[in-house]
Every structure is written in C-alpha cells, then in structure tokens.
C-alpha cells in the first residue's frame, strides 16, 4: 500500500472521471457543433446536447450524494469507535462542537495523536485544513469514494 499524506489524498474513479464524463461531454459539445453547422438538424442536436448535459449533471449529483452521505455516516461511526477505544470517553460528547469536515480531517491522525488533536481542534477551533497539516503520523484512507 502506498504511503498517503496531505498532498496526495485525493482519489479518482477512472470509469467515471476519465471515461463517462469525457465521453458524455464530447458528445454534448459535438451535438452542439453539429447543430450550428446543419440548420435542418439544429433542434434535434440541441435537444440531444441538453439531454446529455442534464444526464451528466444528474449522474454527478446522484453519485456524489449517495456515496458521500454513506461515507459521512461511516466516518462518524469510525471516529466514535476509535475515540472511545483510545480514551474510554464517548466521542458523541464532542461531535456537536465539531463540523463534519473537522471530524473527517481528524480521522487521518494516528491513534497516538488523535485524543490530543481532538482537544486542540475543540480548544483552538482548528480548520479542517489546519487539522490535516498538524498530523505527524498520517493514517491513509485507501477506501474513500
């Protein structure tokens, strides 16, 4: 497994990001161009382009919404379990004081750093980016959507 850090923790899904979206985008742009050059097919081409653009938008929104909603729930559960195992204190006590993005950033911290970093995030109101930059021993997440 590759070492993960702040600078390289983004992830792409090849069929979606590099096949479906480019192909649908090329088809939409191509149909718009064809509609400009062939007046007799203009309405059909424009309708086809609009349908493709709507399909792209809907597929992006649904993919993101479903996957990220589930992932957010799992991240919260993971943090609750880890924090309780490390401190014997329920994480739910602190959750209302943290944004989800802060909680997600905290999950990259190693077990040795997590309790102190949670306290620092609460006391100093650290941004998610500041939390990530504070992590010395990054725990990679290879399974994110």
N, CA, C and O atoms as a GROMACS GRO file, in nm:
protein
  580
    1UNK      N    1   0.084  -0.117   0.000
    1UNK     CA    2   0.000   0.000   0.000
    1UNK      C    3   0.089   0.124   0.000
    1UNK      O    4   0.187   0.131   0.075
    2UNK      N    5   0.056   0.222  -0.083
    2UNK     CA    6   0.134   0.344  -0.091
    2UNK      C    7   0.113   0.431   0.032
    2UNK      O    8   0.005   0.430   0.092
    3UNK      N    9   0.216   0.504   0.070
    3UNK     CA   10   0.205   0.597   0.182
    3UNK      C   11   0.119   0.715   0.139
    3UNK      O   12   0.139   0.770   0.031
    4UNK      N   13   0.027   0.752   0.222
    4UNK     CA   14  -0.063   0.863   0.190
    4UNK      C   15  -0.031   0.980   0.280
    4UNK      O   16   0.006   0.963   0.396
    5UNK      N   17  -0.045   1.100   0.227
    5UNK     CA   18  -0.019   1.221   0.306
    5UNK      C   19  -0.118   1.330   0.263
    5UNK      O   20  -0.204   1.307   0.178
    6UNK      N   21  -0.103   1.446   0.323
    6UNK     CA   22  -0.192   1.559   0.292
    6UNK      C   23  -0.188   1.594   0.143
    6UNK      O   24  -0.291   1.626   0.084
    7UNK      N   25  -0.070   1.588   0.085
    7UNK     CA   26  -0.053   1.633  -0.054
    7UNK      C   27  -0.108   1.536  -0.158
    7UNK      O   28  -0.126   1.575  -0.273
    8UNK      N   29  -0.135   1.411  -0.122
    8UNK     CA   30  -0.180   1.315  -0.223
    8UNK      C   31  -0.298   1.228  -0.178
    8UNK      O   32  -0.304   1.110  -0.213
    9UNK      N   33  -0.390   1.285  -0.103
    9UNK     CA   34  -0.500   1.204  -0.054
    9UNK      C   35  -0.629   1.213  -0.137
    9UNK      O   36  -0.730   1.154  -0.099
   10UNK      N   37  -0.626   1.285  -0.249
   10UNK     CA   38  -0.742   1.288  -0.338
   10UNK      C   39  -0.751   1.157  -0.413
   10UNK      O   40  -0.650   1.089  -0.434
   11UNK      N   41  -0.871   1.121  -0.454
   11UNK     CA   42  -0.890   0.994  -0.522
   11UNK      C   43  -0.987   1.009  -0.639
   11UNK      O   44  -1.085   1.082  -0.630
   12UNK      N   45  -0.958   0.939  -0.748
   12UNK     CA   46  -1.043   0.943  -0.866
   12UNK      C   47  -1.092   0.802  -0.898
   12UNK      O   48  -1.024   0.703  -0.871
   13UNK      N   49  -1.212   0.794  -0.956
   13UNK     CA   50  -1.268   0.668  -1.002
   13UNK      C   51  -1.261   0.671  -1.155
   13UNK      O   52  -1.339   0.740  -1.220
   14UNK      N   53  -1.168   0.596  -1.212
   14UNK     CA   54  -1.133   0.604  -1.354
   14UNK      C   55  -1.253   0.592  -1.448
   14UNK      O   56  -1.268   0.678  -1.535
   15UNK      N   57  -1.340   0.490  -1.436
   15UNK     CA   58  -1.451   0.481  -1.532
   15UNK      C   59  -1.541   0.604  -1.529
   15UNK      O   60  -1.594   0.646  -1.632
   16UNK      N   61  -1.559   0.660  -1.414
   16UNK     CA   62  -1.648   0.775  -1.400
   16UNK      C   63  -1.581   0.905  -1.443
   16UNK      O   64  -1.633   0.979  -1.526
   17UNK      N   65  -1.463   0.932  -1.385
   17UNK     CA   66  -1.396   1.060  -1.408
   17UNK      C   67  -1.326   1.069  -1.544
   17UNK      O   68  -1.317   1.178  -1.602
   18UNK      N   69  -1.276   0.957  -1.595
   18UNK     CA   70  -1.194   0.964  -1.715
   18UNK      C   71  -1.255   0.893  -1.836
   18UNK      O   72  -1.194   0.893  -1.943
   19UNK      N   73  -1.373   0.832  -1.822
   19UNK     CA   74  -1.439   0.768  -1.936
   19UNK      C   75  -1.578   0.830  -1.956
   19UNK      O   76  -1.604   0.894  -2.058
   20UNK      N   77  -1.668   0.811  -1.858
   20UNK     CA   78  -1.807   0.856  -1.873
   20UNK      C   79  -1.817   1.008  -1.895
   20UNK      O   80  -1.876   1.052  -1.994
   21UNK      N   81  -1.761   1.087  -1.806
   21UNK     CA   82  -1.774   1.232  -1.818
   21UNK      C   83  -1.709   1.288  -1.944
   21UNK      O   84  -1.771   1.369  -2.012
   22UNK      N   85  -1.587   1.247  -1.979
   22UNK     CA   86  -1.531   1.299  -2.105
   22UNK      C   87  -1.613   1.258  -2.228
   22UNK      O   88  -1.636   1.340  -2.317
   23UNK      N   89  -1.657   1.132  -2.232
   23UNK     CA   90  -1.734   1.087  -2.348
   23UNK      C   91  -1.867   1.162  -2.358
   23UNK      O   92  -1.905   1.208  -2.466
   24UNK      N   93  -1.937   1.176  -2.247
   24UNK     CA   94  -2.065   1.248  -2.248
   24UNK      C   95  -2.042   1.395  -2.284
   24UNK      O   96  -2.122   1.455  -2.356
   25UNK      N   97  -1.934   1.453  -2.233
   25UNK     CA   98  -1.902   1.593  -2.265
   25UNK      C   99  -1.870   1.611  -2.412
   25UNK      O  100  -1.914   1.707  -2.474
   26UNK      N  101  -1.792   1.519  -2.469
   26UNK     CA  102  -1.757   1.525  -2.612
   26UNK      C  103  -1.884   1.512  -2.697
   26UNK      O  104  -1.900   1.584  -2.795
   27UNK      N  105  -1.971   1.419  -2.660
   27UNK     CA  106  -2.097   1.402  -2.735
   27UNK      C  107  -2.184   1.528  -2.726
   27UNK      O  108  -2.243   1.570  -2.826
   28UNK      N  109  -2.191   1.589  -2.608
   28UNK     CA  110  -2.272   1.710  -2.593
   28UNK      C  111  -2.215   1.824  -2.676
   28UNK      O  112  -2.289   1.894  -2.746
   29UNK      N  113  -2.084   1.844  -2.668
   29UNK     CA  114  -2.020   1.951  -2.745
   29UNK      C  115  -2.032   1.923  -2.895
   29UNK      O  116  -2.059   2.014  -2.974
   30UNK      N  117  -2.011   1.796  -2.933
   30UNK     CA  118  -2.024   1.759  -3.074
   30UNK      C  119  -2.163   1.784  -3.128
   30UNK      O  120  -2.178   1.833  -3.240
   31UNK      N  121  -2.264   1.752  -3.050
   31UNK     CA  122  -2.401   1.775  -3.098
   31UNK      C  123  -2.433   1.924  -3.108
   31UNK      O  124  -2.507   1.966  -3.196
   32UNK      N  125  -2.376   2.003  -3.017
   32UNK     CA  126  -2.395   2.149  -3.028
   32UNK      C  127  -2.329   2.202  -3.155
   32UNK      O  128  -2.388   2.284  -3.225
   33UNK      N  129  -2.209   2.155  -3.184
   33UNK     CA  130  -2.137   2.200  -3.304
   33UNK      C  131  -2.212   2.156  -3.430
   33UNK      O  132  -2.229   2.235  -3.523
   34UNK      N  133  -2.257   2.030  -3.433
   34UNK     CA  134  -2.334   1.983  -3.548
   34UNK      C  135  -2.461   2.066  -3.567
   34UNK      O  136  -2.499   2.098  -3.680
   35UNK      N  137  -2.526   2.101  -3.458
   35UNK     CA  138  -2.646   2.182  -3.466
   35UNK      C  139  -2.620   2.320  -3.524
   35UNK      O  140  -2.707   2.378  -3.589
   36UNK      N  141  -2.501   2.373  -3.501
   36UNK     CA  142  -2.466   2.504  -3.556
   36UNK      C  143  -2.439   2.496  -3.706
   36UNK      O  144  -2.470   2.590  -3.780
   37UNK      N  145  -2.382   2.385  -3.753
   37UNK     CA  146  -2.346   2.370  -3.894
   37UNK      C  147  -2.460   2.318  -3.982
   37UNK      O  148  -2.465   2.350  -4.101
   38UNK      N  149  -2.550   2.241  -3.926
   38UNK     CA  150  -2.659   2.182  -4.005
   38UNK      C  151  -2.792   2.233  -3.950
   38UNK      O  152  -2.847   2.180  -3.854
   39UNK      N  153  -2.841   2.336  -4.014
   39UNK     CA  154  -2.962   2.404  -3.967
   39UNK      C  155  -3.083   2.310  -3.962
   39UNK      O  156  -3.168   2.323  -3.874
   40UNK      N  157  -3.091   2.215  -4.056
   40UNK     CA  158  -3.207   2.127  -4.060
   40UNK      C  159  -3.211   2.031  -3.941
   40UNK      O  160  -3.317   1.978  -3.908
   41UNK      N  161  -3.097   2.008  -3.876
   41UNK     CA  162  -3.091   1.919  -3.759
   41UNK      C  163  -3.068   1.995  -3.628
   41UNK      O  164  -3.045   1.936  -3.522
   42UNK      N  165  -3.075   2.126  -3.637
   42UNK     CA  166  -3.041   2.211  -3.521
   42UNK      C  167  -3.123   2.177  -3.396
   42UNK      O  168  -3.066   2.161  -3.289
   43UNK      N  169  -3.252   2.164  -3.407
   43UNK     CA  170  -3.337   2.138  -3.290
   43UNK      C  171  -3.307   2.002  -3.228
   43UNK      O  172  -3.299   1.989  -3.106
   44UNK      N  173  -3.290   1.901  -3.313
   44UNK     CA  174  -3.260   1.767  -3.263
   44UNK      C  175  -3.124   1.766  -3.193
   44UNK      O  176  -3.109   1.710  -3.084
   45UNK      N  177  -3.026   1.828  -3.255
   45UNK     CA  178  -2.891   1.833  -3.197
   45UNK      C  179  -2.891   1.908  -3.064
   45UNK      O  180  -2.828   1.865  -2.967
   46UNK      N  181  -2.961   2.019  -3.060
   46UNK     CA  182  -2.965   2.098  -2.936
   46UNK      C  183  -3.038   2.021  -2.826
   46UNK      O  184  -2.995   2.020  -2.711
   47UNK      N  185  -3.147   1.956  -2.861
   47UNK     CA  186  -3.220   1.874  -2.764
   47UNK      C  187  -3.132   1.761  -2.713
   47UNK      O  188  -3.130   1.732  -2.593
   48UNK      N  189  -3.059   1.696  -2.803
   48UNK     CA  190  -2.967   1.588  -2.765
   48UNK      C  191  -2.859   1.641  -2.671
   48UNK      O  192  -2.826   1.578  -2.571
   49UNK      N  193  -2.803   1.757  -2.704
   49UNK     CA  194  -2.698   1.817  -2.620
   49UNK      C  195  -2.753   1.852  -2.482
   49UNK      O  196  -2.686   1.827  -2.381
   50UNK      N  197  -2.870   1.908  -2.476
   50UNK     CA  198  -2.932   1.943  -2.347
   50UNK      C  199  -2.957   1.818  -2.264
   50UNK      O  200  -2.931   1.816  -2.144
   51UNK      N  201  -3.008   1.713  -2.328
   51UNK     CA  202  -3.032   1.587  -2.256
   51UNK      C  203  -2.902   1.528  -2.202
   51UNK      O  204  -2.898   1.480  -2.089
   52UNK      N  205  -2.795   1.533  -2.282
   52UNK     CA  206  -2.666   1.483  -2.235
   52UNK      C  207  -2.613   1.565  -2.118
   52UNK      O  208  -2.561   1.509  -2.021
   53UNK      N  209  -2.625   1.696  -2.127
   53UNK     CA  210  -2.578   1.781  -2.017
   53UNK      C  211  -2.658   1.755  -1.890
   53UNK      O  212  -2.602   1.753  -1.780
   54UNK      N  213  -2.788   1.735  -1.903
   54UNK     CA  214  -2.870   1.700  -1.786
   54UNK      C  215  -2.831   1.564  -1.730
   54UNK      O  216  -2.825   1.546  -1.608
   55UNK      N  217  -2.803   1.468  -1.818
   55UNK     CA  218  -2.759   1.336  -1.776
   55UNK      C  219  -2.627   1.345  -1.699
   55UNK      O  220  -2.610   1.280  -1.596
   56UNK      N  221  -2.534   1.424  -1.749
   56UNK     CA  222  -2.406   1.443  -1.681
   56UNK      C  223  -2.429   1.501  -1.542
   56UNK      O  224  -2.374   1.453  -1.443
   57UNK      N  225  -2.509   1.605  -1.536
   57UNK     CA  226  -2.534   1.672  -1.408
   57UNK      C  227  -2.602   1.578  -1.309
   57UNK      O  228  -2.561   1.569  -1.193
   58UNK      N  229  -2.707   1.508  -1.354
   58UNK     CA  230  -2.780   1.417  -1.265
   58UNK      C  231  -2.689   1.303  -1.218
   58UNK      O  232  -2.691   1.267  -1.100
   59UNK      N  233  -2.611   1.246  -1.308
   59UNK     CA  234  -2.523   1.135  -1.267
   59UNK      C  235  -2.419   1.182  -1.167
   59UNK      O  236  -2.387   1.109  -1.073
   60UNK      N  237  -2.367   1.301  -1.186
   60UNK     CA  238  -2.269   1.355  -1.090
   60UNK      C  239  -2.334   1.378  -0.955
   60UNK      O  240  -2.278   1.341  -0.852
   61UNK      N  241  -2.450   1.440  -0.954
   61UNK     CA  242  -2.516   1.471  -0.828
   61UNK      C  243  -2.558   1.344  -0.753
   61UNK      O  244  -2.540   1.336  -0.632
   62UNK      N  245  -2.613   1.247  -0.823
   62UNK     CA  246  -2.656   1.123  -0.757
   62UNK      C  247  -2.536   1.045  -0.705
   62UNK      O  248  -2.538   0.996  -0.592
   63UNK      N  249  -2.434   1.033  -0.786
   63UNK     CA  250  -2.314   0.959  -0.745
   63UNK      C  251  -2.255   1.021  -0.620
   63UNK      O  252  -2.222   0.951  -0.524
   64UNK      N  253  -2.241   1.151  -0.624
   64UNK     CA  254  -2.183   1.221  -0.510
   64UNK      C  255  -2.271   1.211  -0.387
   64UNK      O  256  -2.223   1.183  -0.277
   65UNK      N  257  -2.400   1.233  -0.406
   65UNK     CA  258  -2.491   1.237  -0.292
   65UNK      C  259  -2.498   1.103  -0.220
   65UNK      O  260  -2.482   1.097  -0.098
   66UNK      N  261  -2.522   0.997  -0.293
   66UNK     CA  262  -2.535   0.866  -0.230
   66UNK      C  263  -2.406   0.821  -0.163
   66UNK      O  264  -2.404   0.781  -0.047
   67UNK      N  265  -2.299   0.830  -0.238
   67UNK     CA  266  -2.171   0.782  -0.185
   67UNK      C  267  -2.124   0.866  -0.067
   67UNK      O  268  -2.079   0.811   0.033
   68UNK      N  269  -2.134   0.996  -0.078
   68UNK     CA  270  -2.083   1.082   0.029
   68UNK      C  271  -2.170   1.078   0.153
   68UNK      O  272  -2.118   1.089   0.264
   69UNK      N  273  -2.301   1.063   0.137
   69UNK     CA  274  -2.388   1.052   0.253
   69UNK      C  275  -2.354   0.927   0.333
   69UNK      O  276  -2.343   0.931   0.456
   70UNK      N  277  -2.337   0.818   0.265
   70UNK     CA  278  -2.300   0.694   0.332
   70UNK      C  279  -2.160   0.704   0.393
   70UNK      O  280  -2.137   0.662   0.507
   71UNK      N  281  -2.068   0.759   0.317
   71UNK     CA  282  -1.932   0.774   0.367
   71UNK      C  283  -1.928   0.862   0.492
   71UNK      O  284  -1.855   0.832   0.587
   72UNK      N  285  -2.006   0.969   0.494
   72UNK     CA  286  -2.010   1.058   0.611
   72UNK      C  287  -2.057   0.984   0.735
   72UNK      O  288  -2.002   1.002   0.844
   73UNK      N  289  -2.159   0.901   0.718
   73UNK     CA  290  -2.209   0.823   0.833
   73UNK      C  291  -2.103   0.726   0.883
   73UNK      O  292  -2.085   0.709   1.004
   74UNK      N  293  -2.033   0.662   0.791
   74UNK     CA  294  -1.930   0.567   0.829
   74UNK      C  295  -1.814   0.637   0.899
   74UNK      O  296  -1.759   0.584   0.996
   75UNK      N  297  -1.777   0.754   0.851
   75UNK     CA  298  -1.668   0.830   0.913
   75UNK      C  299  -1.704   0.865   1.057
   75UNK      O  300  -1.622   0.851   1.148
   76UNK      N  301  -1.826   0.911   1.078
   76UNK     CA  302  -1.870   0.943   1.215
   76UNK      C  303  -1.864   0.820   1.305
   76UNK      O  304  -1.814   0.827   1.418
   77UNK      N  305  -1.914   0.707   1.255
   77UNK     CA  306  -1.911   0.585   1.335
   77UNK      C  307  -1.768   0.541   1.363
   77UNK      O  308  -1.736   0.500   1.475
   78UNK      N  309  -1.683   0.549   1.264
   78UNK     CA  310  -1.542   0.512   1.281
   78UNK      C  311  -1.477   0.600   1.389
   78UNK      O  312  -1.405   0.549   1.476
   79UNK      N  313  -1.502   0.729   1.383
   79UNK     CA  314  -1.443   0.820   1.482
   79UNK      C  315  -1.497   0.793   1.622
   79UNK      O  316  -1.422   0.799   1.720
   80UNK      N  317  -1.626   0.765   1.632
   80UNK     CA  318  -1.682   0.732   1.763
   80UNK      C  319  -1.614   0.609   1.822
   80UNK      O  320  -1.577   0.610   1.940
   81UNK      N  321  -1.598   0.505   1.743
   81UNK     CA  322  -1.536   0.383   1.790
   81UNK      C  323  -1.389   0.405   1.826
   81UNK      O  324  -1.345   0.365   1.934
   82UNK      N  325  -1.315   0.467   1.738
   82UNK     CA  326  -1.171   0.489   1.763
   82UNK      C  327  -1.149   0.573   1.888
   82UNK      O  328  -1.066   0.540   1.974
   83UNK      N  329  -1.225   0.683   1.898
   83UNK     CA  330  -1.205   0.772   2.012
   83UNK      C  331  -1.239   0.701   2.143
   83UNK      O  332  -1.167   0.716   2.242
   84UNK      N  333  -1.347   0.625   2.143
   84UNK     CA  334  -1.387   0.553   2.263
   84UNK      C  335  -1.282   0.447   2.300
   84UNK      O  336  -1.248   0.430   2.417
   85UNK      N  337  -1.232   0.376   2.200
   85UNK     CA  338  -1.129   0.275   2.227
   85UNK      C  339  -1.002   0.337   2.284
   85UNK      O  340  -0.935   0.276   2.368
   86UNK      N  341  -0.969   0.457   2.239
   86UNK     CA  342  -0.845   0.521   2.284
   86UNK      C  343  -0.858   0.591   2.419
   86UNK      O  344  -0.763   0.596   2.497
   87UNK      N  345  -0.976   0.645   2.448
   87UNK     CA  346  -0.991   0.731   2.567
   87UNK      C  347  -1.094   0.680   2.668
   87UNK      O  348  -1.096   0.724   2.782
   88UNK      N  349  -1.177   0.587   2.626
   88UNK     CA  350  -1.288   0.541   2.708
   88UNK      C  351  -1.389   0.653   2.736
   88UNK      O  352  -1.463   0.649   2.834
   89UNK      N  353  -1.390   0.752   2.649
   89UNK     CA  354  -1.486   0.863   2.654
   89UNK      C  355  -1.562   0.864   2.522
   89UNK      O  356  -1.503   0.846   2.415
   90UNK      N  357  -1.693   0.884   2.530
   90UNK     CA  358  -1.774   0.883   2.407
   90UNK      C  359  -1.745   1.009   2.325
   90UNK      O  360  -1.743   1.120   2.377
   91UNK      N  361  -1.723   0.988   2.197
   91UNK     CA  362  -1.695   1.099   2.104
   91UNK      C  363  -1.819   1.184   2.080
   91UNK      O  364  -1.808   1.301   2.045
   92UNK      N  365  -1.938   1.126   2.099
   92UNK     CA  366  -2.062   1.199   2.077
   92UNK      C  367  -2.072   1.326   2.162
   92UNK      O  368  -2.144   1.419   2.126
   93UNK      N  369  -2.000   1.329   2.273
   93UNK     CA  370  -1.998   1.447   2.360
   93UNK      C  371  -1.938   1.566   2.285
   93UNK      O  372  -1.982   1.679   2.302
   94UNK      N  373  -1.838   1.539   2.202
   94UNK     CA  374  -1.766   1.646   2.131
   94UNK      C  375  -1.820   1.673   1.991
   94UNK      O  376  -1.795   1.780   1.934
   95UNK      N  377  -1.891   1.579   1.936
   95UNK     CA  378  -1.938   1.592   1.797
   95UNK      C  379  -2.014   1.721   1.767
   95UNK      O  380  -1.991   1.781   1.663
   96UNK      N  381  -2.106   1.766   1.855
   96UNK     CA  382  -2.179   1.889   1.823
   96UNK      C  383  -2.090   2.013   1.813
   96UNK      O  384  -2.128   2.112   1.751
   97UNK      N  385  -1.971   2.006   1.873
   97UNK     CA  386  -1.881   2.121   1.872
   97UNK      C  387  -1.788   2.120   1.750
   97UNK      O  388  -1.715   2.216   1.728
   98UNK      N  389  -1.792   2.013   1.672
   98UNK     CA  390  -1.706   1.999   1.555
   98UNK      C  391  -1.791   1.991   1.429
   98UNK      O  392  -1.901   1.935   1.431
   99UNK      N  393  -1.741   2.047   1.321
   99UNK     CA  394  -1.809   2.030   1.193
   99UNK      C  395  -1.773   1.892   1.138
   99UNK      O  396  -1.678   1.829   1.184
  100UNK      N  397  -1.850   1.847   1.041
  100UNK     CA  398  -1.817   1.717   0.983
  100UNK      C  399  -1.679   1.721   0.917
  100UNK      O  400  -1.605   1.623   0.925
  101UNK      N  401  -1.645   1.831   0.853
  101UNK     CA  402  -1.515   1.840   0.787
  101UNK      C  403  -1.400   1.830   0.887
  101UNK      O  404  -1.295   1.774   0.856
  102UNK      N  405  -1.419   1.884   1.007
  102UNK     CA  406  -1.317   1.869   1.111
  102UNK      C  407  -1.305   1.723   1.153
  102UNK      O  408  -1.195   1.671   1.171
  103UNK      N  409  -1.420   1.657   1.170
  103UNK     CA  410  -1.421   1.516   1.209
  103UNK      C  411  -1.352   1.432   1.101
  103UNK      O  412  -1.272   1.343   1.133
  104UNK      N  413  -1.382   1.460   0.975
  104UNK     CA  414  -1.320   1.386   0.866
  104UNK      C  415  -1.170   1.409   0.862
  104UNK      O  416  -1.094   1.317   0.831
  105UNK      N  417  -1.126   1.528   0.893
  105UNK     CA  418  -0.982   1.557   0.895
  105UNK      C  419  -0.914   1.485   1.010
  105UNK      O  420  -0.801   1.438   0.997
  106UNK      N  421  -0.981   1.476   1.123
  106UNK     CA  422  -0.924   1.409   1.241
  106UNK      C  423  -0.899   1.261   1.218
  106UNK      O  424  -0.811   1.203   1.281
  107UNK      N  425  -0.974   1.200   1.130
  107UNK     CA  426  -0.960   1.055   1.112
  107UNK      C  427  -0.828   1.015   1.050
  107UNK      O  428  -0.792   0.898   1.055
  108UNK      N  429  -0.755   1.109   0.991
  108UNK     CA  430  -0.625   1.078   0.933
  108UNK      C  431  -0.515   1.073   1.039
  108UNK      O  432  -0.403   1.028   1.012
  109UNK      N  433  -0.546   1.117   1.161
  109UNK     CA  434  -0.446   1.118   1.269
  109UNK      C  435  -0.424   0.977   1.322
  109UNK      O  436  -0.517   0.896   1.328
  110UNK      N  437  -0.302   0.949   1.361
  110UNK     CA  438  -0.271   0.819   1.420
  110UNK      C  439  -0.335   0.810   1.558
  110UNK      O  440  -0.377   0.911   1.615
  111UNK      N  441  -0.342   0.688   1.612
  111UNK     CA  442  -0.403   0.668   1.743
  111UNK      C  443  -0.332   0.748   1.851
  111UNK      O  444  -0.396   0.798   1.943
  112UNK      N  445  -0.202   0.760   1.841
  112UNK     CA  446  -0.126   0.834   1.941
  112UNK      C  447  -0.155   0.984   1.938
  112UNK      O  448  -0.144   1.051   2.041
  113UNK      N  449  -0.191   1.036   1.823
  113UNK     CA  450  -0.216   1.180   1.807
  113UNK      C  451  -0.362   1.218   1.826
  113UNK      O  452  -0.392   1.332   1.862
  114UNK      N  453  -0.453   1.125   1.803
  114UNK     CA  454  -0.594   1.159   1.793
  114UNK      C  455  -0.653   1.229   1.916
  114UNK      O  456  -0.712   1.336   1.900
  115UNK      N  457  -0.640   1.175   2.037
  115UNK     CA  458  -0.704   1.243   2.151
  115UNK      C  459  -0.656   1.387   2.170
  115UNK      O  460  -0.737   1.477   2.194
  116UNK      N  461  -0.526   1.408   2.161
  116UNK     CA  462  -0.473   1.544   2.179
  116UNK      C  463  -0.518   1.636   2.066
  116UNK      O  464  -0.546   1.753   2.089
  117UNK      N  465  -0.524   1.583   1.944
  117UNK     CA  466  -0.564   1.665   1.830
  117UNK      C  467  -0.713   1.700   1.837
  117UNK      O  468  -0.752   1.809   1.797
  118UNK      N  469  -0.794   1.609   1.887
  118UNK     CA  470  -0.936   1.641   1.908
  118UNK      C  471  -0.948   1.756   2.007
  118UNK      O  472  -1.023   1.851   1.983
  119UNK      N  473  -0.875   1.748   2.117
  119UNK     CA  474  -0.880   1.853   2.217
  119UNK      C  475  -0.832   1.986   2.160
  119UNK      O  476  -0.891   2.091   2.186
  120UNK      N  477  -0.724   1.980   2.080
  120UNK     CA  478  -0.672   2.102   2.017
  120UNK      C  479  -0.774   2.161   1.919
  120UNK      O  480  -0.793   2.282   1.914
  121UNK      N  481  -0.840   2.074   1.841
  121UNK     CA  482  -0.941   2.120   1.746
  121UNK      C  483  -1.057   2.188   1.818
  121UNK      O  484  -1.112   2.288   1.770
  122UNK      N  485  -1.094   2.135   1.934
  122UNK     CA  486  -1.201   2.195   2.013
  122UNK      C  487  -1.158   2.328   2.074
  122UNK      O  488  -1.231   2.427   2.067
  123UNK      N  489  -1.040   2.329   2.134
  123UNK     CA  490  -0.992   2.449   2.204
  123UNK      C  491  -0.959   2.563   2.109
  123UNK      O  492  -0.994   2.678   2.134
  124UNK      N  493  -0.890   2.530   2.000
  124UNK     CA  494  -0.841   2.632   1.908
  124UNK      C  495  -0.931   2.653   1.786
  124UNK      O  496  -0.903   2.738   1.701
  125UNK      N  497  -1.039   2.576   1.779
  125UNK     CA  498  -1.131   2.583   1.664
  125UNK      C  499  -1.054   2.572   1.532
  125UNK      O  500  -1.071   2.653   1.441
  126UNK      N  501  -0.969   2.469   1.524
  126UNK     CA  502  -0.886   2.448   1.405
  126UNK      C  503  -0.972   2.418   1.283
  126UNK      O  504  -1.074   2.349   1.293
  127UNK      N  505  -0.932   2.470   1.169
  127UNK     CA  506  -0.999   2.439   1.044
  127UNK      C  507  -0.962   2.297   1.003
  127UNK      O  508  -0.861   2.244   1.049
  128UNK      N  509  -1.042   2.234   0.915
  128UNK     CA  510  -1.006   2.101   0.868
  128UNK      C  511  -0.866   2.097   0.805
  128UNK      O  512  -0.791   2.001   0.825
  129UNK      N  513  -0.832   2.200   0.731
  129UNK     CA  514  -0.701   2.206   0.668
  129UNK      C  515  -0.589   2.216   0.773
  129UNK      O  516  -0.485   2.152   0.759
  130UNK      N  517  -0.612   2.296   0.876
  130UNK     CA  518  -0.513   2.309   0.983
  130UNK      C  519  -0.498   2.177   1.060
  130UNK      O  520  -0.388   2.141   1.102
  131UNK      N  521  -0.608   2.105   1.077
  131UNK     CA  522  -0.602   1.975   1.144
  131UNK      C  523  -0.516   1.880   1.062
  131UNK      O  524  -0.426   1.815   1.116
  132UNK      N  525  -0.541   1.873   0.931
  132UNK     CA  526  -0.464   1.783   0.845
  132UNK      C  527  -0.316   1.819   0.846
  132UNK      O  528  -0.230   1.731   0.848
  133UNK      N  529  -0.286   1.947   0.845
  133UNK     CA  530  -0.146   1.990   0.844
  133UNK      C  531  -0.077   1.962   0.978
  133UNK      O  532   0.046   1.955   0.984
  134UNK      N  533  -0.155   1.947   1.084
  134UNK     CA  534  -0.099   1.920   1.217
  134UNK      C  535  -0.064   1.774   1.238
  134UNK      O  536   0.007   1.739   1.333
  135UNK      N  537  -0.111   1.689   1.152
  135UNK     CA  538  -0.091   1.545   1.169
  135UNK      C  539   0.053   1.508   1.136
  135UNK      O  540   0.104   1.539   1.028
  136UNK      N  541   0.118   1.442   1.230
  136UNK     CA  542   0.256   1.398   1.210
  136UNK      C  543   0.262   1.257   1.150
  136UNK      O  544   0.342   1.230   1.061
  137UNK      N  545   0.177   1.167   1.199
  137UNK     CA  546   0.173   1.028   1.151
  137UNK      C  547   0.039   1.006   1.082
  137UNK      O  548  -0.061   0.972   1.145
  138UNK      N  549   0.039   1.026   0.951
  138UNK     CA  550  -0.081   1.019   0.869
  138UNK      C  551  -0.126   0.875   0.853
  138UNK      O  552  -0.047   0.789   0.816
  139UNK      N  553  -0.255   0.849   0.880
  139UNK     CA  554  -0.312   0.716   0.856
  139UNK      C  555  -0.386   0.725   0.722
  139UNK      O  556  -0.484   0.799   0.710
  140UNK      N  557  -0.340   0.650   0.622
  140UNK     CA  558  -0.404   0.661   0.490
  140UNK      C  559  -0.544   0.602   0.488
  140UNK      O  560  -0.576   0.512   0.566
  141UNK      N  561  -0.625   0.654   0.399
  141UNK     CA  562  -0.759   0.600   0.377
  141UNK      C  563  -0.768   0.565   0.230
  141UNK      O  564  -0.796   0.652   0.147
  142UNK      N  565  -0.746   0.441   0.198
  142UNK     CA  566  -0.745   0.393   0.060
  142UNK      C  567  -0.884   0.355   0.011
  142UNK      O  568  -0.900   0.319  -0.106
  143UNK      N  569  -0.985   0.362   0.097
  143UNK     CA  570  -1.117   0.312   0.062
  143UNK      C  571  -1.220   0.424   0.044
  143UNK      O  572  -1.340   0.396   0.034
  144UNK      N  573  -1.176   0.549   0.039
  144UNK     CA  574  -1.271   0.660   0.022
  144UNK      C  575  -1.333   0.659  -0.116
  144UNK      O  576  -1.273   0.609  -0.211
  145UNK      N  577  -1.451   0.714  -0.125
  145UNK     CA  578  -1.521   0.730  -0.253
  145UNK      C  579  -1.468   0.855  -0.320
  145UNK      O  580  -1.512   0.889  -0.430
   0.00000   0.00000   0.00000
